[in-house]
Amino acid sequence: MAFLRSVARCNSLVSRKVSSTSSVLTAGSIPPAGSSPRGILLSDALSADPNQASLSYLSQVLAGGHLHQRRFRSVAATATSNRAHVESKQQHQQQNPPSSPQRDPLDVGFNDPNAAFKSKTTFELIRAYFVYLLCSSEFLVENNMKLMKLAQTVLGEKLFTLVMKYTFYGHFVAGEDQVKIVPTLERLRSFGVKPILDYSVEEDLSQEEAEKREVEASVSSTGTNLSGEATSLPQYSVDKTFADRRYKVQSARTYFYLNEATCERNMETFLECLDAVKGATFGTGITAIKLTALGRPQLLLQLSEVIMQARNYMMELAGDTGNVLTHHKTIQDLERYLSKVTDKNEVKKFLEKVTSDKDGILHLFPWSGIINEDCELSETFRVPDPVTGQMRRLISQIPPKEEEMFRNMIRRLNTIVKTAQDLDVRIMIDAEQTYFQPAISRITLEMMRKYNTEKAIVFNTYQCYLKNTYKEVCTDLEQAKRQNFYFGAKLVRGAYIEQERARAAALGYEDPTNPSFEATTEMYHKTLTECLRRIRILKDAKEDPKKIAIMVASHNEDTVRFAIEKMKEIGIHPEDKVICFGQLLGMCDYITFPLGQAGYSAYKYIPYGPVNEVLPYLSRRAQENKGVLQKIKKEKRLLLSEITKRLAKGQLFYKPKGNYVPI
C-alpha cells in the first residue's frame, strides 16, 4: 500500500542514518559508531569542539529519525484498517466505474449557488459564512495571530483545537494527517475535483530569528555571497532589511534554512505527500514543493546570479536579447566567436558541454550538468573569454562543503521527482522571489528534460506579475520543443509583488514587476493564449497535445472565464486534458466545483497538518481573504442564498452525494 510504503521508506531512512558510512566527516572529527547519512553535512553543527559537534549532530539526526518513526507508527497503528478499507473501495471503483458519470452545464457567470455548494453540508455552509464574516473585520484580521495565541492560552490545548476545527481550521485545512484527509479527498473526487496536496506545517519564527537564519544561510563560508565578478548584480545580494522573506508576503509559505538534517526531513514530508496523493486519488493528484525547503538559499542565490551573468555572456554572441533560442545560432557560430581564445583545449571542453538540437542549433548555456549529483558548480561555470583570450569563472570558487550542499539539494529533488514518476503523481515546483527564480526555473526545466519524456510529471510555476513572464514561457516552450520533452506550467499572478517592489527600490535595481493589476492580467492572458495556441498547433499536426500541460491557478473569475472562452475559440476540449484549473481549499468554491461538475479538470490546493502547527497558514488565509473583499462579498451572497434555500426545504441535515468522475 502506498501509505505503508512511506512507513517503510522512513524506517529505511532511519536505518541508513545509523548504518551508513559518512562521506563528509570533517577533518579532526571522530566518527561515532553509527555515522551520518550520505549527503548530510556534519559541518552544520561544528562548534569549537569538532568531536562534540559530530556527536551532537548525530544525536539530532537520530532524534529526528525517531520522531519520524513515532509519528509513522502512531498513524499506522490507528489507520491500517482504514487504509485497507479505502484502498479496497478504490479498487472496486476502478474495476466498476460509473457507467455514465454525471455532468452539469456550466454557468460561466459562476452565479449558481447549488452548483457551487452541493458538495457541502449545511453546517459547512454556515461555518463558511461565519469565517468570511470574520475575514471582513479589519481588526480581527490584522490581529488574527495574536488572538489565536491568546485563545490557545485561555481555552487550553484541547478546547482551542476543538474551536479551530469548527471554524478557521475546519474551513481552510483538510485534516491533521494523510489518513484523516482521505474523506475530504474522496468527497472532492465524487464532485469532480482533484487535489494538490501540501503539508502546511510552518515554523512560527520571530522576525529576528528569521533574519538571523537567512543571513547566515545566504553568505558563503568564504565571506562572500555571490559571484567573484567585480560588477556583482545587486538583485542577487543579501540585504538584512529583506532577510525575513515573509515581509509583505501574505499568500506564500516560507522556509528558512536551519541545517541539512532539516532539509532531509522536508524531503521525507514531500515524499509522504506523494504517497498520500497516490493512495487517495488514483494517481490524478499533484504535490506542491518549494526548492528553498530542500537546500541552502545561498546556493540558489549564487546559481541565479551566474545564470544572469551567463545571459549577459550570451548577449555578446546572440545580440541584445541574450536569448540564443530566438537567434538560431549554431555550434559553428560559437566556435568562430571563441576563435581568439588561446587555450584551445579548454575551448574544446567547453564546446563539448554545450547542448544543441539535431540541426546543431544552440539551446542555452550548458546547464544539463547541474542536476547531476556529482556536478561541481565551480567547474561547470567556466567560460572562454574572447576579450582576454583566457577562461574565466562566472561564479567564484565554491568551497567543497558548499558544493556538497548543492549536490544534497539536487539529490533530494531527484529523489522526490523519481518517486513521483514511479507513483504516477505530478510535482508542481512553486515560484519564489526573483533573486531565487532563475535557479529554480533552470533546475525545474532540467528536471522536465530528464523526467517528462512520456508525460508531464514536473510543472514549473510562472508569476505573471513579472515583466518578463511571457518571454520566459516562450523560451521554455521552445526549449521543450527542441529537446522533445513534455512541458508543464502553472500560471499564477504571484505572491511576492509588494516585497519585490520594495526590495528593488531599496537596492537600486529595476523593478521586475508589472506596474498595475491590469498589466498583470494582460500578461496572464497573453501568456495563456500563447500556450493554447501552441497546443492547437500540436493538435493540427496530429502530435500529442499533452506535450504542453497548463494549470490556470487563479481565484479571478474573469481569468477563468477568459481561459474557457479561449479553449472554445481555439478548439481545445476539457477531454484533451491539457488545461486544468486550481484554487485553494476554502476559497472560491463557486468557481472550482462548477468547473469540476461540468467536466473540466479542476483542482483544490489541499493543506493539511496538526492544528497548532498550521496557525501561520491560517493567518495568511485570513489576510488574503481580507484583501479580496469583493470575492468574499460574492461568495457570502451565494452562501446565504444556498443556506436560506436549504432551511426553507428542511435540509438542515443535507448529506452531499456526488456521482461525478474527474476528467
Protein Blocks (a to p, Z undefined) as FASTA:
>chain_A
ZZlmmmmmmmmmmmmmmmpccfkbcehiacdfbdcdehiafklmgcfblmlmmmmmmmmm
mmmmmmmmmmmmmmmmmmmmmmmmmmmmmmmmmmmgcfbacdddddfkopafklmmmmpc
fklmmmmmmmmmmmmpmklmmmmmmmmmmmmmmnommlmmmmmmmmmmmmmpgbjblklm
mmmmmmmmmnopacddddfbdcdddfklmmmmmmmmmccfkopabdfbfblcfklcccfk
lmpmmgopakbccdddfblmlmmmmmmmmmmmmmmmmmmnnopaccdddfklnbcfklmm
mmmmmmmmmmmmmmmmnojnopaklnopafklmmmmmmmpmblmlmmmmmmmpccdfkop
afbdcfklmmpckbcfklmmcccdfknopacdfbdcddfklmmmmmmmmmmmmmmmmmmm
mnopacddddddfklmmmmmmmmmmmmmmmmmmbcfbccdddfkbfklmmmmmmmmmmmm
mnopacdddddfbjklmmmmmmmmmnopacfbdfbfklmmmmmmmmmmmmmmmmmmmmmn
opafklpccddddfbfklmmmmmmmmmmnopafklopaccdddehiaklmmmmmmmnopa
cdddddeddfklmmmmmmmmmmmmmmmmmlmmmmmmmmmmmmmmmmmnopmmaccddfbd
cZZ
